[in-house]
Amino acid sequence: MRRWKAWILLIAVCLGLALPVQAAELTVEAPSAVLMEAKTGTVIFEKDAHTRLAPASVTKVMTLLLVMEALEQGRISWDDTVVASDRAAGKGGSQVYLEEGEQMSMDDMLKSVVVSSANDCATALAEHIAGSEEAFVSMMNQRAAELGMEDTHFVNCTGLDDEPGAAEHLTTAYDIALMSRELLKHEDIKKYTTIWMDTVRNGAFGLSNTNKLVRFYQGTTGLKTGYTSAAGHCLAASAMRDGVEYIAVVLHCPSSGSRFQSAKQLLDYGFANYTLASPDPGTEIPAVPIVLGKERAVVPVPSGDAPVLIEKSRQNGITTRVEVPQEVKAPVEQGQRIGTVILSADGEVLTEIPLVSPYAIERKTWWDITRELLQTACFCES
C-alpha cells in the first residue's frame, strides 16, 4: 500500500497536480490559529484557538464592523466628513499623520484604516460614531458579547499596547474568526480590504496594504494585519474561490513572513479539501393537499438556503430527498412547516431544511361547504 501511495505521489508531482492535504499532515508555525468557513461558520482546523492573546491591530476588525453597521443603520453616512480630534491626531504607531481639526471624508478614513492600519483614523471614526473612544470601546465589548466572543475584552479601538489597561486587551483566534465572519457579511468592506495600493488627500498621501496576500494570494478578500512587540505578528486573512470563502486567523507569529505563510497554508488546506454542498435546486417539491382548506393544495418552499461544508471526496455521493405529508388540515399559517428537504452523503444526513407554506390558507366555513354541496348537487341534476 505504501508503495502504491509513493507511486501516486510521484506521478502527481511529475504532472504538476495538487494533492489534497490530509489533516494529520497540516502543521502551521503560528502558535495560535484557526480556519473557519465563512458562510456556515464551520471550524476546520484549530491550534490553541481559545488561548487569550493580544491581537494588536487585528482589533480593528471590530472597529470596522461597528463602522459598517453604523453606516448600514443610517447612524452615520458615506457623505460624512470626519474631523480629527487632538486625541486622534496624537495616536502613535501606524498612521496617516492627521492634524487636529483636519477633515477627511468617510471614504478616505475607512481606506486609511483598512489599507494602512491607521490608528489616528480608527480613533477619529470611533469618536465620530460614539462621541468618545471610551464609549466606542463599550460598544465593541457589547457587540463581542452578542457574537459569542466569550474570551474577548477590548480596552481601545486600535490594538495599541502602550495605553492604559492594554494588558487586559485580549482575545482569541476563534473570537477573531467570529468577528471577521460578521464583517465579511458587509460586501462594501471588500472594496477596501482588496486594495493593494491607493492614495488619500487627493493623491497627496500614498497607502500600501499591510496584507501582502492581497497581491500574492488568489481570491484574497481581506482582512487585517496586526503587530506590536507584545502581540507579535498577527493576521486575520480571508479568501474566496468558486463561491467558498475561508477565514484564517494566526496570532503571535515570530515574523511577518511566518504569519502570511501560516495563513496561506490554512487557506490552501480549506480550498484543497472542502466545498459547500446544497440541495439540488432542480429537485421537484410536490403539492400537499389541504383538507377543508379554501385552497385545495399548496406547494411548500424551502425556508432558506442551508449549505453544509463537506469533504470534496464525498461530493459524488450527495443526494437530495423531499418528504411531505399526504395531507394537511386547514387552517395553515404562512411559514407553517409542512415538509423537509434532506441532504445526504453516502447515507449520512448532512442537513434538513424545513419546507413551509408560502402563504396562509383559511379553513372552509360551514357556508363554504354547504355552497359546494349545493353546486355539486345542481351539477349532478343537470
C-alpha positions as CSV (number, residue, x, y, z in Angstrom):
1,M,0.0,0.0,0.0
2,R,2.8,2.4,0.9
3,R,4.5,1.6,-2.5
4,W,1.3,2.5,-4.4
5,K,0.9,5.8,-2.4
6,A,4.5,6.6,-3.3
7,W,3.9,6.0,-7.0
8,I,0.7,8.1,-7.0
9,L,2.6,10.9,-5.3
10,L,5.5,10.7,-7.8
11,I,3.1,10.8,-10.8
12,A,1.2,13.7,-9.3
13,V,4.4,15.7,-8.8
14,C,5.5,15.0,-12.3
15,L,2.2,16.1,-13.8
16,G,2.0,19.1,-11.6
17,L,-1.2,18.0,-9.9
18,A,-2.2,19.3,-6.5
19,L,-3.0,16.6,-4.0
20,P,-5.4,17.3,-1.1
21,V,-3.6,17.9,2.2
22,Q,-4.7,15.5,4.9
23,A,-5.5,16.9,8.4
24,A,-2.7,14.9,10.0
25,E,-0.2,16.5,7.6
26,L,-1.3,20.1,8.3
27,T,1.1,22.0,10.6
28,V,1.5,25.7,10.9
29,E,4.2,27.7,12.7
30,A,1.7,30.1,14.2
31,P,1.3,29.5,18.0
32,S,-2.4,30.1,17.8
33,A,-4.5,29.5,14.7
34,V,-8.0,28.7,13.3
35,L,-9.5,28.0,9.9
36,M,-13.3,28.7,9.5
37,E,-15.6,28.5,6.5
38,A,-17.3,31.9,6.3
39,K,-20.9,31.0,5.3
40,T,-21.5,28.2,7.7
41,G,-19.1,29.2,10.5
42,T,-17.7,25.6,10.4
43,V,-14.3,25.3,12.1
44,I,-12.0,23.1,10.0
45,F,-8.7,23.4,11.9
46,E,-7.6,24.9,15.2
47,K,-4.5,25.2,17.2
48,D,-4.7,26.8,20.6
49,A,-7.6,28.7,19.1
50,H,-9.1,29.6,22.5
51,T,-6.0,30.9,24.2
52,R,-6.4,34.6,25.1
53,L,-3.7,36.7,23.5
54,A,-3.1,40.3,22.5
55,P,-4.4,40.9,18.9
56,A,-2.6,44.1,18.0
57,S,-4.3,45.9,15.1
58,V,-6.4,42.9,14.2
59,T,-8.6,44.6,16.9
60,K,-9.7,46.9,14.0
61,V,-11.8,44.2,12.6
62,M,-14.3,45.0,15.3
63,T,-13.8,48.7,14.8
64,L,-14.6,48.3,11.1
65,L,-17.6,46.1,11.9
66,L,-19.1,48.8,14.1
67,V,-18.4,51.4,11.4
68,M,-20.1,49.3,8.7
69,E,-23.1,48.6,10.9
70,A,-23.5,52.3,11.7
71,L,-23.4,53.1,8.0
72,E,-25.9,50.4,7.2
73,Q,-28.2,51.6,10.0
74,G,-28.0,55.2,8.9
75,R,-26.5,56.5,12.2
76,I,-23.6,57.9,10.1
77,S,-23.4,58.5,6.3
78,W,-21.0,57.8,3.5
79,D,-21.2,61.5,2.8
80,D,-20.0,62.4,6.3
81,T,-16.8,64.4,6.9
82,V,-14.9,63.2,9.9
83,V,-12.9,65.7,12.0
84,A,-9.8,64.6,13.8
85,S,-9.6,65.5,17.5
86,D,-6.4,66.2,19.4
87,R,-6.6,62.7,20.8
88,A,-7.0,61.1,17.4
89,A,-4.2,63.1,15.9
90,G,-1.9,62.1,18.8
91,K,-2.1,58.4,18.3
92,G,1.1,56.6,17.6
93,G,2.0,53.6,15.6
94,S,0.7,53.2,12.0
95,Q,-1.0,56.4,11.0
96,V,-1.6,58.9,8.2
97,Y,-0.5,61.8,10.4
98,L,-3.8,63.5,10.9
99,E,-3.6,67.0,12.4
100,E,-6.0,68.3,15.0
101,G,-9.1,69.7,13.2
102,E,-8.2,68.1,9.9
103,Q,-11.3,67.0,8.0
104,M,-11.3,63.8,5.9
105,S,-14.1,62.0,4.0
106,M,-15.6,58.8,5.3
107,D,-14.1,57.0,2.3
108,D,-10.6,58.2,3.0
109,M,-10.9,57.4,6.7
110,L,-12.0,53.9,6.0
111,K,-9.4,53.4,3.4
112,S,-6.7,54.5,5.7
113,V,-7.8,52.2,8.5
114,V,-8.1,49.1,6.3
115,V,-5.2,49.5,4.0
116,S,-2.6,51.2,6.2
117,S,-4.0,50.3,9.7
118,A,-4.1,54.0,10.6
119,N,-4.6,54.3,14.4
120,D,-5.4,58.0,14.1
121,C,-8.2,57.4,11.6
122,A,-9.6,54.5,13.6
123,T,-9.8,56.7,16.7
124,A,-11.4,59.5,14.7
125,L,-14.1,57.1,13.3
126,A,-14.7,55.8,16.8
127,E,-15.3,59.3,18.2
128,H,-17.4,60.2,15.1
129,I,-19.8,57.3,15.9
130,A,-19.8,57.3,19.7
131,G,-18.6,60.7,20.8
132,S,-15.5,59.2,22.6
133,E,-13.2,56.3,22.3
134,E,-14.3,55.0,25.7
135,A,-18.0,55.0,24.6
136,F,-17.0,53.2,21.4
137,V,-15.0,50.6,23.2
138,S,-18.1,49.9,25.3
139,M,-19.9,49.3,22.1
140,M,-17.1,47.0,20.9
141,N,-17.4,44.8,24.0
142,Q,-21.2,44.7,23.8
143,R,-21.0,43.6,20.1
144,A,-18.4,41.0,21.0
145,A,-20.8,39.5,23.6
146,E,-23.6,39.4,21.1
147,L,-21.4,37.5,18.7
148,G,-20.5,34.9,21.3
149,M,-16.9,36.1,21.7
150,E,-16.6,34.8,25.2
151,D,-12.9,35.2,25.6
152,T,-12.6,38.8,24.4
153,H,-12.2,42.1,26.2
154,F,-11.3,45.3,24.4
155,V,-9.8,48.4,26.0
156,N,-9.2,50.5,22.9
157,C,-10.2,50.6,19.2
158,T,-6.7,50.3,17.8
159,G,-4.9,47.4,19.5
160,L,-2.1,49.6,20.6
161,D,-0.4,48.1,23.7
162,D,1.2,51.2,25.1
163,E,-2.0,52.7,26.5
164,P,-3.6,52.3,30.0
165,G,-5.2,48.9,30.6
166,A,-3.6,47.4,27.4
167,A,-2.6,44.3,29.3
168,E,-6.3,43.4,29.6
169,H,-6.9,43.9,25.8
170,L,-7.2,40.2,24.9
171,T,-9.0,38.0,22.5
172,T,-8.5,34.6,20.8
173,A,-8.1,33.3,17.3
174,Y,-11.5,31.8,17.4
175,D,-13.2,35.0,18.6
176,I,-11.4,36.9,15.8
177,A,-12.7,34.5,13.3
178,L,-16.3,35.2,14.6
179,M,-16.0,38.9,14.2
180,S,-14.2,38.5,10.8
181,R,-17.1,36.4,9.6
182,E,-19.5,39.1,10.6
183,L,-17.5,41.8,9.0
184,L,-17.4,39.9,5.7
185,K,-21.2,39.9,5.5
186,H,-20.8,43.6,4.6
187,E,-19.8,43.4,1.0
188,D,-18.8,47.1,0.9
189,I,-15.9,46.5,3.2
190,K,-14.3,44.3,0.4
191,K,-13.9,47.5,-1.7
192,Y,-11.3,48.5,0.8
193,T,-9.8,45.1,2.0
194,T,-8.8,44.2,-1.5
195,I,-7.0,47.4,-2.3
196,W,-3.2,46.9,-2.9
197,M,-2.1,50.5,-3.3
198,D,-4.1,53.8,-3.3
199,T,-3.9,57.3,-2.0
200,V,-5.8,59.8,0.2
201,R,-5.8,63.6,0.5
202,N,-6.5,63.9,-3.2
203,G,-3.5,61.8,-4.1
204,A,-1.0,63.5,-1.8
205,F,-0.5,60.6,0.6
206,G,0.2,57.1,-0.6
207,L,-1.2,53.9,1.0
208,S,0.2,50.4,0.7
209,N,-1.7,47.4,2.1
210,T,-0.1,45.7,5.0
211,N,-1.8,42.5,4.0
212,K,0.6,41.1,1.3
213,L,-1.8,38.3,0.5
214,V,-4.0,40.9,-1.3
215,R,-1.3,40.9,-4.1
216,F,0.1,37.4,-3.9
217,Y,-2.7,35.0,-3.0
218,Q,-5.5,34.2,-5.5
219,G,-9.0,35.1,-4.3
220,T,-8.0,37.2,-1.2
221,T,-10.9,39.2,0.2
222,G,-9.1,40.7,3.2
223,L,-8.8,41.2,6.0
224,K,-6.5,42.8,8.7
225,T,-2.9,42.5,9.9
226,G,-1.5,43.4,13.3
227,Y,1.8,43.8,15.0
228,T,3.2,45.0,18.3
229,S,6.2,43.8,20.2
230,A,3.9,42.2,22.8
231,A,1.5,40.6,20.3
232,G,4.0,39.6,17.6
233,H,2.8,39.3,14.0
234,C,-0.9,38.6,13.7
235,L,-3.3,38.3,10.8
236,A,-7.0,37.7,10.0
237,A,-7.0,36.6,6.4
238,S,-9.9,35.7,4.1
239,A,-10.1,34.4,0.6
240,M,-12.9,33.2,-1.8
241,R,-12.7,30.7,-4.7
242,D,-15.6,29.1,-6.5
243,G,-18.1,30.7,-4.1
244,V,-16.5,29.3,-1.0
245,E,-14.8,31.7,1.4
246,Y,-12.5,30.8,4.3
247,I,-11.2,32.8,7.2
248,A,-7.7,32.0,8.6
249,V,-6.6,33.7,11.8
250,V,-3.0,33.4,13.1
251,L,-1.7,35.1,16.2
252,H,1.7,35.8,17.8
253,C,3.8,34.6,14.8
254,P,7.6,35.2,15.1
255,S,7.8,37.2,11.8
256,S,5.7,38.9,9.2
257,G,6.6,36.2,6.7
258,S,5.6,33.5,9.1
259,R,2.0,34.9,9.6
260,F,1.5,35.0,5.8
261,Q,2.9,31.5,5.3
262,S,0.8,30.1,8.1
263,A,-2.4,31.8,6.8
264,K,-1.7,30.6,3.3
265,Q,-1.2,27.0,4.5
266,L,-4.6,27.2,6.2
267,L,-6.4,28.7,3.2
268,D,-4.8,26.2,0.9
269,Y,-5.9,23.4,3.1
270,G,-9.5,24.6,3.0
271,F,-9.7,25.1,-0.7
272,A,-8.0,21.7,-1.4
273,N,-10.1,19.6,0.8
274,Y,-13.6,21.1,1.4
275,T,-16.5,22.6,-0.5
276,L,-20.1,23.7,0.2
277,A,-23.0,21.4,-0.6
278,S,-26.6,22.5,-1.1
279,P,-29.8,20.6,-2.0
280,D,-30.2,20.1,-5.8
281,P,-32.2,23.2,-7.0
282,G,-33.9,21.1,-9.6
283,T,-35.5,18.8,-7.0
284,E,-39.3,18.7,-7.5
285,I,-41.4,19.6,-4.5
286,P,-44.9,18.1,-4.8
287,A,-48.1,19.9,-3.8
288,V,-49.6,19.0,-0.5
289,P,-53.4,18.6,-0.3
290,I,-55.2,20.8,2.2
291,V,-58.1,19.2,4.0
292,L,-61.1,21.6,4.4
293,G,-58.9,24.5,3.1
294,K,-60.1,27.3,0.9
295,E,-57.1,26.3,-1.3
296,R,-57.1,22.7,-2.3
297,A,-53.3,22.3,-2.2
298,V,-50.1,24.2,-1.6
299,V,-46.6,23.7,-2.9
300,P,-44.3,24.3,0.0
301,V,-41.0,26.2,-0.3
302,P,-37.6,25.9,1.5
303,S,-37.4,28.2,4.5
304,G,-33.9,29.2,3.5
305,D,-30.6,28.1,2.0
306,A,-28.6,25.9,4.4
307,P,-25.4,24.8,2.7
308,V,-23.1,22.4,4.6
309,L,-19.3,22.0,4.4
310,I,-18.2,18.6,3.3
311,E,-15.0,16.9,2.2
312,K,-14.6,17.1,-1.6
313,S,-14.1,13.4,-1.7
314,R,-17.8,13.0,-0.8
315,Q,-19.2,15.2,-3.5
316,N,-20.3,12.4,-5.8
317,G,-22.3,10.7,-3.0
318,I,-24.6,13.6,-2.3
319,T,-28.4,13.0,-2.7
320,T,-31.4,15.2,-2.1
321,R,-34.7,13.8,-0.8
322,V,-38.1,15.5,-0.2
323,E,-40.5,14.4,2.5
324,V,-44.0,15.9,2.7
325,P,-47.2,14.6,4.4
326,Q,-50.0,13.1,2.4
327,E,-52.3,15.9,3.5
328,V,-52.5,18.8,6.0
329,K,-55.6,20.0,7.8
330,A,-56.7,23.7,7.4
331,P,-56.1,26.3,8.6
332,V,-52.5,26.6,7.5
333,E,-50.4,29.6,8.7
334,Q,-47.9,31.4,6.5
335,G,-44.5,29.9,7.3
336,Q,-46.0,26.7,8.8
337,R,-43.8,23.7,8.3
338,I,-45.2,21.1,6.0
339,G,-42.3,19.1,4.9
340,T,-38.5,18.6,4.8
341,V,-35.7,18.7,2.2
342,I,-33.0,16.2,3.3
343,L,-29.4,16.5,2.0
344,S,-27.4,13.3,2.5
345,A,-24.0,12.0,1.5
346,D,-23.2,8.3,1.4
347,G,-26.3,7.6,3.5
348,E,-25.4,10.1,6.2
349,V,-27.9,13.0,6.7
350,L,-25.9,16.3,6.4
351,T,-28.7,18.8,6.9
352,E,-32.5,19.1,6.9
353,I,-34.2,22.2,5.5
354,P,-37.8,22.8,6.6
355,L,-40.4,23.2,3.8
356,V,-43.0,25.8,4.7
357,S,-46.2,27.2,3.3
358,P,-45.6,30.4,1.4
359,Y,-48.9,31.9,2.4
360,A,-51.8,31.3,4.8
361,I,-54.8,29.1,3.9
362,E,-58.1,29.6,5.7
363,R,-60.4,26.8,6.8
364,K,-63.6,26.5,4.9
365,T,-66.7,27.8,6.7
366,W,-69.9,25.9,7.1
367,W,-71.4,28.1,4.3
368,D,-68.4,27.3,2.0
369,I,-69.1,23.6,2.5
370,T,-72.8,24.0,2.0
371,R,-72.4,26.0,-1.2
372,E,-70.0,23.4,-2.6
373,L,-72.5,20.7,-1.8
374,L,-75.3,22.6,-3.5
375,Q,-73.2,23.3,-6.6
376,T,-72.3,19.6,-6.8
377,A,-76.0,18.7,-6.5
378,C,-77.0,21.1,-9.2
379,F,-74.3,19.8,-11.5
380,C,-75.5,16.2,-10.9
381,E,-79.2,17.1,-11.7
382,S,-78.3,18.8,-14.9
